[in-house]
Amino acid sequence: FVPKGQYDRDVAQLKEYITALERDTAEIRPKAAAYDRLKGQFDESASSGKFYSDLADSLKRALAGLGVEASEVIVERDGRVVFLTDVLFELGSWNLSAKGREILGKFAQTQRGNLLKVVGHTDKKPIVRDATKKALDTDTNLELSSKRAVAVAGELMKHGLSEKSLCVEGKGSSEPRSGGDAKCRRVEIFVIPGGEPAVAPTSARKAVKR
């Protein structure tokens, strides 16, 4: 049984959270769309193939000796760098592991001057860990993926990347991958050469606790 006063406060806080989430979503979408347009233009250029090939080579050299499996960090042909979240984060968390921070630090060293979009993804399983559920505002994979994207972007900035060169987005479980849940739990970083940033990042909002 929840006292009416507590119930009313919980409802008011939830409404406040939903309003903040809608505001942030409205802000993120045009920034992500602007980045996507810029990337689409670059992908059509003659130089994109070599750029993405060089990206894969530089990342392979940067991560050498860190004990990273080839399946854990992958550079795909379209220039997206796929990090399985199990190699970056503590279980059921958006707290980066020591290994995750080291990997992102090495990655950041290869990306100065480039523009990046960081996108978080999860599997379809509901969140069941009590610690994770209590730390989230909505107990949803969408929020978890967003927090992980923000954490990655924040770590990249600690290693010298400009805030203006980054934008973040959380997709939750809306874009699953074949190969099982471990492949779905990932952070993708899209990379294009630098220039005048077309988008600005969206900072993490302050959490509204229930």
N, C-alpha and C positions, 0 to 999 in steps of 0.2 A: 504494500500500500504506500502510495506517495502522497504526502500532504498537498492540498490544493495550492498553497503558496509556492512550494517547491516546483510543482508541476507548471504553474504559470511562469515561473522564472526560467525553467528549462525550455518552454515553448518560445519565450521571448528571445532567449539566447540562440535557439535554433533558427528562428526567423532572421536574426541579425547575421548569423553565419551564412544562411542561404543568400541574403542580400549581398554580402561581401563576395561570396563565390560567384554570383552572377556578374558582379561588377568586374571582378578579375578576369572572368571568362571573356567578357566583352572587350577587355583591354588586350588580352593575349591573342585572340583570333586574328585581328588585322595585322599584328606584328609577325605572327607566324606565316600568314598569307603573303606578306611582303617579302619575307625571306624565301618562301617557296617560289615566288615569281622570279626572284633574282637567281636562285639556283637553276630554275628551268632555263633561263636565258644562258647561263654558263654551260649547262649540259649540252646545249646545242652548238657551242663553239668548238673549233678545231682543237683547242688546247686542253679540253676537259679530260680526255683519255690519259694523256701524259701526266696531268696534275694528279689524278687519282692513283695512277700507278706509282708515282713518286711518293704519294701519301702512304701507300701500303708499305713501301720499302723503308721509309723513314720511321714508321711506327714499329716495324719489325726490329730495326736496329735499336730503337729506344727501349723496347721491352726485353731485349736480350738479357738473360741472366736473372730475370725476376721470377722465373718458375711459372710463367703464364703459358697455359696450354693454347695451342693454335685454335681450338674450338671455343675458347673463352673470350677472345678478342679477335674480331674478324673485320677486315675492310672489304666491303662489297664493291661491285663494279660501278655503282652509282655514287660512290664517295661517302656512303654512310659507314661509320665505324660502330660496330655492334659490340657492346660490353655486356656479357651476361651478368645480371645483378648479383649472382651468387659469388662472383669473384670481387665485387666492389663493396657489398654491404653486409652488415651483420644480419643474421636471420630475422626475417619479418620486421625489418627496421629500415630507416633512411639514414642511419648513422654509418658513415663510411668506415670500413675496416682499415687496419694499418696497411695491408696489402693494397686495398683499393686506393688509398691516398697516394701510395707510392706509384701505382700504375698511372693515375691521373696526373701526377706531377711530371712523370716522364712524357706523357702524351702532350701536356701543355707546352713543354719545351719545343715541340715540333710544330706548334700551331700559332706562334706569334705572327700577327699580321693577317690571319685568316678570319673569316666570319663563320660562326658556328651556331647551329640550332640543336639544343639538347632535348631529347624526347624520352620520357619514361614510359615503360610498359610493364604490365603484370600478367600473371596467368588468370584463369577464370575462377579459381578457388576463392571462396569467401575468406575473409580474415578471421582466424580463430584464436590466435594467441592473445591472451588477456592484456599483456603489456602493450601490444600494438594497438588493440582496440581502445584502450584507455588513453593512449597518447594521441589518437586521431580525433578529429571533430565529427567525422561522418562514418567511420568504420568502413570506408569504401576503398576499393582498389584504385579508383580514379584519384583520390586524395593521396594515397600512398605513392602512386607513380609520379604525381606532381612534386611531392616532397623530395623524392629521389632525384628528379631532374634538377630541382633547385639546389640540392646538396652537391651534385656534380658540378653545376655551373659555379657555385661558390668556391669549390676546391680549385677549379681552373683559374678563378680570379686570384686566389691566394698565390698561385704560381705565375702571376704576371700577365694573364690575359685581360684585355680591356673589357670593362663591363659593357661598353657600347658594341662590342663584337659578338655578344651572346644574346640569344633568346631561349626561352624554355617553354616546354609544353608537356602536359601529362595526358596520356591516352588510356590509362587503365588497362582493361582487358579487351578493348575494342578492336585490336589488330593482332590476333593470335598468329603464331608461327607453327609450322609443322615440326615434329621432332620431340614433342612432349612439353611439359610445364616449364622445365628448366630453360628451354629455348625461348619461351614466351616472356619469362622474367628477364628483362633486358633494359639497357639504356642505349639509345641510338644517338650518335652525334653526327649530324650532317655538316660537311665542311666544303666551303668554297673559298677561292682566293680573296684576300682582303681588298680594301678600297674604302670608299665612304660607306659606313654601315647604313643599310636600308632599314634596319629595325633597331629598337632599343630593348633591353631586357625587361622582364617583369620581375620585380623583387618579390620575395616571399612575403605574403601578407602575415600579419599578426594573427595567431590562432585565436578563435573564439571558443573558449572551453564551455562545455555543457555542465 
